[in-house]
Amino acid sequence: MEDKQRCDWSSNAILNEYHDNEWGKITQNDDYIFELLILENMQAGLNWLTILLKREEFKKAFDNFELKKIISYDENKIDELMNNKGIIRNKLKIKSVISNAKAFKEIQIQFGSFYNYIWTFTNNKQVINNWNSIDEVPAESDLSKTISVDLRKRGFKFVGPVIVYSFLQAIGIIDDHLNKCFCKNKN
């Protein structure tokens, strides 16, 4: 696959693997959607490669992103996480994982799944953009702003419009693969 054209940001083997097999792929798996939301939260202020390099350690540290376990985290667990050199040790981000798990669970109860909830914002239609250059891809959109506001009202943290836009790209609601990319429109 090394001879295939990819989006400009996919510039090494680790990013290529994520780009080719995960980024922009639609999934109904709430566990995976939650994992990507948490990873996007952790990425705030950092680059995505840093997060991917720490992904396995995040999975171990956060009990494979199991909602039920994360919801029950206490101060001892927060202290343990703050001492884990394999993850991003930002107390606000770590605490946001717990509050976001609780809010995520509430959405699942109300809508049947987080997938059902998040797709209501687009009437279950994927947003397919037509970009020729990475310079054209926005950092946020009206859609990400709307969802950001709603998530915050529901108790989520670290869900500003830029993070939400990246999250929507990751889970395939927004297809921002460049027109030249071999993954364009392959959901």
N, C-alpha and C positions, 0 to 999 in steps of 0.2 A: 504493500500500500504506500510505500514511500514515494512512488512516482505520481500519486494522486494530488490534485490541488486541494488545499484546505484553506480555511479562514486564516487570515494573516496572523492572528494571535497564537495559533497553534504552531509553535516554533521548536519543539523538542519532543523526544519520544514519550515523555510523561504526559505532556499536553496533547500530543497526537492521539494517544490512547483514550484520554478523556473525551476529546473532540469527536473522534470517530465512533465511539461506542456508547457515550452517555449524553453529551451536551445536545440539547434540543430534541431529545427523544421523548415522546409522550409516554407517560406511565400512569397507571391507576394505582400503583402500589404506594399507599400512604406512608409506610415505613421508610421507603426510599425517598419520597417527597420530603418527609421530616428530616432525614439525614442531609439532603441538599440544602434545606432551609437553614439548618444549624451551621453547616459548613459556610454558607454565604454570610451568615451573621458573623462567624469567626473571621471571615476574610476582610471585614470592614477595616479600611486603612492599610491593608496588606495586598500582596498579589496572589493570584489564584494558584500559581505554582507552589508557593509556600504552603498553602492549605493542602494541596494534593500530596505533597511530600510528607505531611503530618497526618494524613487521612487515617491510616491504620492505627496510629497511636490515639487519635480522637475516638475511633471505634472502641478500642480497648478501654480508654479512660471513661467514656460515657456509656458503658454497658451496651455496646452495639446499637446505641441510639434507641433503646427500648423505652417508650413513653412511660409505662407503668413504673419502671425503676427510676427514671429521671424525675418524675413527679414527686417521688418520695425522698429525693436528696435533701440532706440537712447540712448544718454548718460544718460537721466533720467531713462530709464528702466534699464540700466546697474547699475546705482547707487541703484535703488530699489532692484535689485537682489543681489548686494553686501551687502545689509543690511538684507537679508533674512537668518535668522539663521537655517532654515530648509534644506538648500541646501549647496553644496560645494561652498564656497565664494572665489574662485580664479578668479581674474579678467581676466587672460589670458584664462582660460577655459570658462568663461562666454562669452568673446568676440569671442572665437572659435565657440561657438554655433551659433552665428550670421553669421560669415563667412562661416561656414559649411552649414548652411541653404541656403545661396545664391549659393554656389557651388553645393549643392544637387539639387536645382531647375534647374540649368543650365544642369546638367546631365539628369534630367527628360526631359527637352526640347530636348536635343540632341538625347537621346536614347529611348524616349517614357516612360521610367520609370527607376528608380535607379535599380530596380530588373533586368531589361534587361541588364543594364550596368555591374553590378557586376558579373553576371553569364557568361559574355563573357570571363572572365579570365579562366574559366574551361570548355569552350565549352558546357555549360549547364549540366555538369556532377558533381555530388556530389563527393567530395574526402572522401573516407571512409577508415579511418585508423584502424589498429588492435593493440590496446594497451592492455596489461594485467595489467599495473600498472600506476598510475598517474605520477610516475617518468619517464616514457617513453614519455609522451606527451611533445612535444617541446613548447617553448614560441613563436617561430616564424618559418617561413618556406620560401622557395623561392617564393611561391605564395603570402604570406603576404608581402614580401619585394617588389615584383613587383607591387602589388596593392597600397602599401604605396607610392611608388614613383609616380604612376599615380595620386593618390588622391592629393598629395602635388602639383603636376604640375597644378592641376585644382583648387587650392586655399584652400584646406582643411588644417586644423590645428589639432594637437594632433592625428595624424594618423600614428604613427611609426609602424614598423613591428609587434611589440608585441601587440599593441592595435588592429591593423587590424586582427591579428591572432585570438584574442579573439572575435572580431566582426564576423569573418567568422564562428567560432564555434557557436556563438549565433544564427546566421540566417540560420544555417544548410548547408552552403556550405562545411564546413569541419565537418564530423562526427567523433568526438573524444570520443564518449561514450566508456568506457572500455568494453572489450569483455564480462565481467561478468554482465554488466548493463542490466537491463530489457528494457531499451530504445534503445539499440543498433539496428540500421537499421530499425527503426520504423517511417519513414517519409511518 
